[in-house]
Amino acid sequence: MTRRASVLGAAALMFSALLPAAAAVADPGDPQRIQKISVSNQGGYVFSFKIQYLGKDLKWHTANWESDKFPVGQTRTTPDLGTIGVPASALAVLPYGSAVAGESAQANAGVVYNAKSTNVANYIAKGTTLIGFEVVLTE
């Protein structure tokens, strides 16, 4: 039993090392299950985003969709994540945002895709390209 616990502990440590801090699931006890992702641009830049998901292979993949470039004060929402290539088996899903001026980052927290859900995960892009550029899960 001790060897098995040791192997499982090592696997958990390896898995957590593969996840950047920005990709933590919002609440690991009960992650938000969603069908779509919405990002509101509240930063000082023109913004666009892609969708990334953590596959069963423990690697990040990028879905086959990207928002258009949109200015401050506007919001964009993805289609159903399954229609853009996010598999039902994805361990976590999150937006990867880019400011036209050059800053890019994964969101601070991920969610779980569920095709039967009607929920939308809402994120805010905030800060500037010089100070505090981030994409944050709000609900």
C-alpha positions in Angstrom: 0.0 0.0 0.0 2.9 2.4 0.8 4.4 1.9 -2.7 1.1 2.5 -4.4 0.5 5.7 -2.3 4.0 6.8 -3.2 3.4 6.3 -6.9 0.0 8.1 -6.8 1.6 11.0 -4.9 4.4 11.2 -7.5 1.8 11.2 -10.3 -0.2 13.9 -8.6 3.0 16.0 -8.1 4.0 15.5 -11.8 0.5 16.5 -12.9 0.5 19.7 -10.8 3.9 20.6 -12.1 2.5 20.5 -15.6 -0.3 22.9 -14.8 0.9 26.5 -14.7 -0.5 28.4 -11.7 -2.7 30.3 -14.1 -4.5 27.1 -15.2 -5.9 26.0 -11.8 -9.5 24.9 -11.9 -11.6 27.6 -10.2 -12.7 25.3 -7.4 -11.1 21.9 -7.5 -13.8 20.4 -5.2 -16.6 21.4 -7.6 -15.3 22.9 -10.8 -17.7 25.0 -12.9 -19.1 22.9 -15.7 -19.8 25.0 -18.8 -20.7 24.9 -22.5 -19.2 28.3 -23.6 -16.7 30.9 -22.5 -17.2 34.6 -22.6 -14.5 37.3 -22.2 -15.2 40.9 -21.5 -12.4 43.4 -22.5 -11.9 45.8 -19.6 -8.3 46.4 -20.4 -6.4 49.2 -22.0 -6.0 47.5 -25.4 -7.6 45.8 -28.3 -8.0 42.1 -27.4 -8.6 38.6 -28.9 -8.6 35.1 -27.4 -8.3 31.4 -28.2 -9.5 28.4 -26.2 -7.0 26.0 -24.7 -7.7 22.7 -23.0 -5.8 20.2 -21.0 -6.0 16.8 -22.7 -5.8 13.4 -21.1 -2.2 13.4 -22.2 -1.6 16.2 -19.7 -0.6 18.6 -22.5 -2.2 21.9 -23.5 -4.0 22.0 -26.8 -5.5 24.9 -28.7 -9.0 24.6 -30.2 -9.9 25.5 -33.7 -11.4 28.9 -33.0 -10.2 32.5 -32.3 -12.3 35.5 -31.4 -12.0 38.6 -33.6 -10.0 41.6 -32.2 -12.3 43.6 -30.1 -12.0 46.9 -28.2 -12.4 47.9 -24.5 -16.0 47.6 -23.3 -17.0 44.7 -25.6 -17.5 41.0 -24.9 -17.1 37.9 -27.1 -18.5 34.5 -26.5 -17.4 31.2 -28.0 -19.7 28.7 -29.7 -20.3 25.5 -27.9 -16.8 24.3 -27.1 -17.4 20.9 -28.5 -18.0 22.4 -31.9 -14.6 24.0 -32.0 -12.6 20.9 -31.0 -12.7 20.7 -27.2 -13.2 17.0 -26.4 -15.6 16.0 -23.6 -12.6 14.3 -21.9 -10.7 17.6 -21.5 -9.5 18.0 -17.9 -9.7 21.8 -17.9 -10.6 24.6 -20.4 -9.6 28.3 -20.4 -9.1 31.3 -22.6 -5.7 32.3 -23.8 -5.8 36.0 -24.4 -3.7 38.4 -26.5 -3.5 42.1 -26.6 -2.8 43.5 -30.1 0.2 45.4 -28.5 1.9 42.0 -27.7 1.0 40.7 -24.3 -0.5 37.2 -24.0 -1.5 35.0 -21.1 -3.6 32.1 -20.0 -6.5 32.9 -17.7 -6.0 32.6 -14.0 -8.4 29.6 -13.7 -9.9 26.9 -15.8 -13.4 25.3 -16.0 -14.7 22.0 -17.2 -16.5 21.5 -20.5 -19.8 19.7 -20.4 -21.9 19.5 -23.6 -25.1 19.2 -21.6 -24.5 22.3 -19.6 -26.1 25.6 -20.6 -23.6 27.6 -18.4 -21.2 30.2 -19.7 -17.9 30.9 -17.9 -17.3 34.6 -17.7 -13.8 36.1 -17.8 -12.5 39.7 -17.7 -9.4 40.8 -19.6 -8.0 43.7 -17.5 -4.9 45.8 -16.9 -2.7 47.3 -19.6 0.1 45.9 -21.7 2.6 47.5 -19.4 1.0 46.8 -16.0 -1.3 44.0 -14.8 -2.3 42.3 -18.0 -4.4 39.4 -17.0 -7.5 37.3 -17.9 -9.6 36.5 -14.8 -12.5 34.1 -14.2 -15.4 36.0 -12.6 -18.1 33.4 -12.2 
